[in-house]
Amino acid sequence: MSISYEEAVSKLKKAVKTSHIDNQKHLDLTLVDPIQREDLQKALMFVKAMIVRGEISDSQFKSDVGLEA
């Protein structure tokens, strides 16, 4: 899969859900069409690999995707 960080974040933004508990946000892949879920899973794995390699921080990703301010 050839994808950029920006493309991955753009895809994952569609799966951000605000919880009813303390207005917390999380990724919920059930928010997208089942046909698109595999692409979202790949995007999430791509970003996670970048975090593990130290190319981006977890907090930077969360900020970019809209999970935290």
Secondary structure, DSSP 4 states (H G I P E B T S, - for coil): ----HHHHHHHHHTTEEE-SSTT-EEE-GGGS-HHHHHHHHHHHHHHHHHHHHTSS-HHHHHHHHTS--
